[in-house]
Amino acid sequence: MVARCETVGKYVMPVFRSLVAKELVFTYKLTQVQAAERLGTTQAAISQYINSKRALKGIEEFSEDMPRIQAMAKETAKRLANNEIDAEEVILDFCKLCPSFCKGGLQKSTNDFAI
């Protein structure tokens, strides 16, 4: 049995980070380097997020949860862009999503993972 946090971290967190990166670059007009600094990652990772070359594995399993994930990503990007939080605090924003996945939220199960 796989822990919910492990599954959410493996499949949902990359999607969340991708959405935050795209929001920082496209909405807040940060460069990829600036977005990488805010997210605590590399410019190459930001490029892969923007070009949809990263964070796609298992995404179809979370389609019904995407509005919630997108809303949190937008809020997190806004707070990052306004220097209200730093890269270490991004995970705390993400963790606010987890309880909703555990209580009637994500109830997916495939050969690769179970929530």
C-alpha positions as CSV (number, residue, x, y, z in Angstrom):
1,M,0.0,0.0,0.0
2,V,1.3,3.4,-1.0
3,A,0.8,6.4,1.3
4,R,-1.5,9.1,0.0
5,C,1.1,11.8,0.5
6,E,3.6,9.7,-1.5
7,T,1.2,9.4,-4.4
8,V,0.0,13.0,-4.3
9,G,3.7,14.1,-4.2
10,K,4.6,11.9,-7.1
11,Y,1.7,12.7,-9.4
12,V,0.0,15.9,-8.3
13,M,3.0,18.0,-7.0
14,P,4.7,18.1,-10.4
15,V,1.5,19.3,-12.0
16,F,1.1,21.9,-9.3
17,R,4.7,23.2,-9.8
18,S,4.1,23.3,-13.6
19,L,1.0,25.4,-13.2
20,V,2.8,27.7,-10.7
21,A,5.7,28.1,-13.1
22,K,3.5,28.9,-16.1
23,E,1.6,31.4,-14.0
24,L,4.8,33.1,-12.9
25,V,6.1,33.4,-16.5
26,F,2.9,34.1,-18.4
27,T,0.8,36.1,-15.9
28,Y,3.5,37.8,-13.8
29,K,6.0,38.2,-16.7
30,L,8.9,36.7,-14.7
31,T,11.8,35.3,-16.7
32,Q,12.4,31.6,-16.5
33,V,15.5,32.3,-14.3
34,Q,13.4,34.4,-11.9
35,A,10.6,31.8,-11.8
36,A,13.2,29.1,-11.1
37,E,14.6,31.2,-8.2
38,R,11.2,31.7,-6.7
39,L,10.3,28.0,-7.0
40,G,13.7,26.8,-5.8
41,T,14.4,24.9,-9.0
42,T,16.4,25.3,-12.2
43,Q,15.7,27.3,-15.3
44,A,15.8,24.0,-17.3
45,A,12.9,22.7,-15.1
46,I,10.9,25.8,-15.7
47,S,11.5,25.4,-19.5
48,Q,10.3,21.9,-19.3
49,Y,7.2,22.9,-17.3
50,I,6.3,25.6,-19.8
51,N,6.8,23.4,-22.8
52,S,4.8,20.5,-21.2
53,K,7.7,18.2,-21.2
54,R,7.5,17.6,-17.5
55,A,4.7,16.8,-15.0
56,L,2.4,14.9,-17.4
57,K,2.6,11.4,-15.9
58,G,-0.7,10.4,-14.5
59,I,-2.3,13.8,-15.0
60,E,-5.4,12.3,-16.7
61,E,-6.3,10.6,-13.4
62,F,-6.7,14.0,-11.7
63,S,-8.9,15.7,-14.3
64,E,-11.8,16.2,-12.0
65,D,-9.5,17.7,-9.3
66,M,-7.7,20.1,-11.7
67,P,-9.9,23.2,-10.9
68,R,-8.9,22.9,-7.3
69,I,-5.2,22.3,-8.2
70,Q,-5.3,25.2,-10.6
71,A,-6.9,27.6,-8.1
72,M,-4.2,26.8,-5.5
73,A,-1.5,27.1,-8.1
74,K,-2.7,30.6,-9.1
75,E,-2.9,31.7,-5.5
76,T,0.6,30.4,-4.8
77,A,2.0,32.0,-7.9
78,K,0.5,35.3,-6.9
79,R,2.1,35.1,-3.4
80,L,5.4,34.1,-5.0
81,A,5.3,37.0,-7.5
82,N,4.5,39.4,-4.7
83,N,7.3,38.1,-2.5
84,E,4.9,37.0,0.2
85,I,6.3,33.5,0.4
86,D,9.5,31.8,-0.6
87,A,10.3,28.5,-2.3
88,E,10.2,26.6,1.0
89,E,6.7,27.8,1.7
90,V,5.4,26.7,-1.6
91,I,5.2,23.1,-0.2
92,L,3.0,24.4,2.6
93,D,0.5,25.9,0.1
94,F,0.6,22.6,-1.8
95,C,-0.1,20.7,1.4
96,K,-3.3,22.6,1.9
97,L,-4.7,20.5,-1.0
98,C,-3.9,17.2,0.5
99,P,-6.7,16.9,3.0
100,S,-9.2,17.5,0.2
101,F,-7.8,14.5,-1.6
102,C,-8.1,12.3,1.4
103,K,-11.7,13.2,2.3
104,G,-13.8,12.2,-0.6
105,G,-11.5,13.8,-3.1
106,L,-9.1,11.6,-5.0
107,Q,-10.2,8.0,-4.9
108,K,-8.4,6.8,-7.9
109,S,-6.7,3.4,-8.2
110,T,-4.6,1.9,-11.0
111,N,-1.8,-0.5,-11.3
112,D,0.6,2.4,-10.8
113,F,-0.8,4.1,-7.7
114,A,-3.7,4.3,-5.3
115,I,-5.2,7.2,-3.4
